[in-house]
């Protein structure tokens, strides 16, 4: 079992304390990513980068043309705030719109249909 990275753990803890945002993770496995459901009902995946920072991907309905999500940041980030989550989400939405990618109707659709082992995901408390 992989140990959770301290930077990822700090980011997860920060996100779960931001009002309006919901954090989902796998309970039996410690890893280097987690999901954030935003107040606009989008799904962001926050993960560790090779360069020891964090990246964010906005998830959308998979297609051959557009893949399954777009990166929301150009540079790695190291701390998560409400303002940063809003900026990341907006940047992801702009790029997804530019691509013509289709958004999920709601986060449950993403977790139910497209997330491997979604039945094991729990809200981080």
C-alpha positions as CSV (number, residue, x, y, z in Angstrom):
1,X,0.0,0.0,0.0
2,X,1.4,3.4,-1.0
3,X,1.7,6.0,1.8
4,X,-0.1,9.3,1.2
5,X,2.2,12.1,0.4
6,X,2.4,14.9,3.0
7,X,1.7,17.6,0.4
8,X,-1.3,15.8,-0.9
9,X,-2.6,15.2,2.7
10,X,-2.2,18.9,3.5
11,X,-4.1,19.8,0.3
12,X,-6.8,17.3,1.1
13,X,-7.2,18.6,4.6
14,X,-7.4,22.2,3.3
15,X,-10.0,21.4,0.7
16,X,-12.3,19.6,3.1
17,X,-12.4,22.7,5.3
18,X,-13.5,25.0,2.5
19,X,-17.2,25.6,2.7
20,X,-19.2,24.4,-0.4
21,X,-16.6,21.9,-1.5
22,X,-16.7,18.2,-1.0
23,X,-13.6,15.9,-1.0
24,X,-13.8,12.3,-2.1
25,X,-11.1,9.7,-1.6
26,X,-10.5,6.0,-1.5
27,X,-10.5,4.9,2.2
28,X,-8.5,1.7,2.1
29,X,-5.7,3.0,0.0
30,X,-3.5,5.9,0.6
31,X,-2.4,7.5,-2.7
32,X,-1.3,10.7,-4.4
33,X,-4.7,12.1,-5.6
34,X,-8.2,12.9,-4.5
35,X,-11.4,14.4,-6.0
36,X,-13.0,17.7,-5.2
37,X,-16.7,18.4,-6.0
38,X,-17.2,22.1,-6.5
39,X,-20.2,24.2,-5.7
40,X,-20.9,24.3,-9.5
41,X,-21.0,20.5,-9.4
42,X,-17.8,19.9,-11.3
43,X,-15.2,17.3,-10.4
44,X,-11.6,18.3,-10.0
45,X,-8.9,15.7,-9.5
46,X,-6.0,17.0,-7.4
47,X,-2.8,15.0,-7.8
48,X,0.9,15.0,-7.0
49,X,3.2,16.1,-9.9
50,X,6.6,14.7,-10.7
51,X,8.1,18.1,-9.7
52,X,6.8,17.8,-6.1
53,X,3.9,20.2,-6.5
54,X,0.2,19.6,-7.2
55,X,-1.8,19.6,-10.4
56,X,-5.6,19.9,-11.1
57,X,-7.7,18.3,-13.8
58,X,-11.3,19.2,-14.5
59,X,-13.1,16.0,-15.4
60,X,-15.6,15.9,-18.3
61,X,-17.4,13.2,-20.3
62,X,-14.7,11.1,-22.2
63,X,-14.4,11.3,-25.9
64,X,-11.8,10.3,-28.5
65,X,-11.5,14.0,-29.5
66,X,-11.0,15.5,-26.1
67,X,-10.0,12.8,-23.7
68,X,-11.5,12.7,-20.2
69,X,-10.3,15.9,-18.6
70,X,-8.2,19.0,-19.0
71,X,-5.4,20.4,-16.8
72,X,-6.4,23.6,-15.0
73,X,-3.0,24.9,-14.1
74,X,0.2,25.8,-16.0
75,X,2.5,25.6,-13.0
76,X,2.4,23.3,-10.0
77,X,0.8,24.7,-6.9
78,X,1.7,23.9,-3.3
79,X,-1.2,25.2,-1.2
80,X,-5.0,25.0,-1.7
81,X,-7.3,27.9,-1.0
82,X,-10.9,28.6,-2.0
83,X,-9.7,31.3,-4.4
84,X,-7.3,28.9,-6.1
85,X,-10.0,26.2,-6.4
86,X,-12.3,28.8,-8.0
87,X,-9.6,29.9,-10.4
88,X,-8.6,26.3,-11.3
89,X,-12.3,25.4,-12.0
90,X,-12.8,28.5,-14.1
91,X,-9.7,27.9,-16.2
92,X,-10.7,24.3,-16.7
93,X,-14.2,25.2,-17.7
94,X,-12.9,27.8,-20.2
95,X,-10.6,25.3,-21.9
96,X,-13.2,22.5,-21.8
97,X,-15.6,24.9,-23.5
98,X,-13.0,25.8,-26.1
99,X,-12.5,22.1,-26.9
100,X,-16.3,21.6,-27.1
101,X,-16.1,19.0,-24.3
102,X,-19.3,17.8,-22.7
103,X,-19.6,18.4,-19.0
104,X,-21.1,15.8,-16.6
105,X,-24.7,16.5,-15.6
106,X,-23.7,16.0,-12.0
107,X,-20.7,14.5,-10.1
108,X,-22.6,11.3,-9.4
109,X,-22.6,10.6,-13.1
110,X,-18.8,10.8,-13.2
111,X,-18.4,8.6,-10.1
112,X,-21.0,6.1,-11.1
113,X,-20.1,5.7,-14.8
114,X,-16.5,6.6,-15.3
115,X,-14.5,6.4,-12.1
116,X,-12.8,3.0,-11.5
117,X,-13.9,1.6,-8.2
118,X,-16.3,4.5,-7.5
119,X,-18.3,2.3,-5.1
120,X,-15.3,2.5,-2.7
121,X,-15.0,6.3,-2.7
122,X,-16.0,8.1,0.5
123,X,-16.2,11.7,1.6
124,X,-13.1,12.8,3.5
125,X,-14.0,13.7,7.0
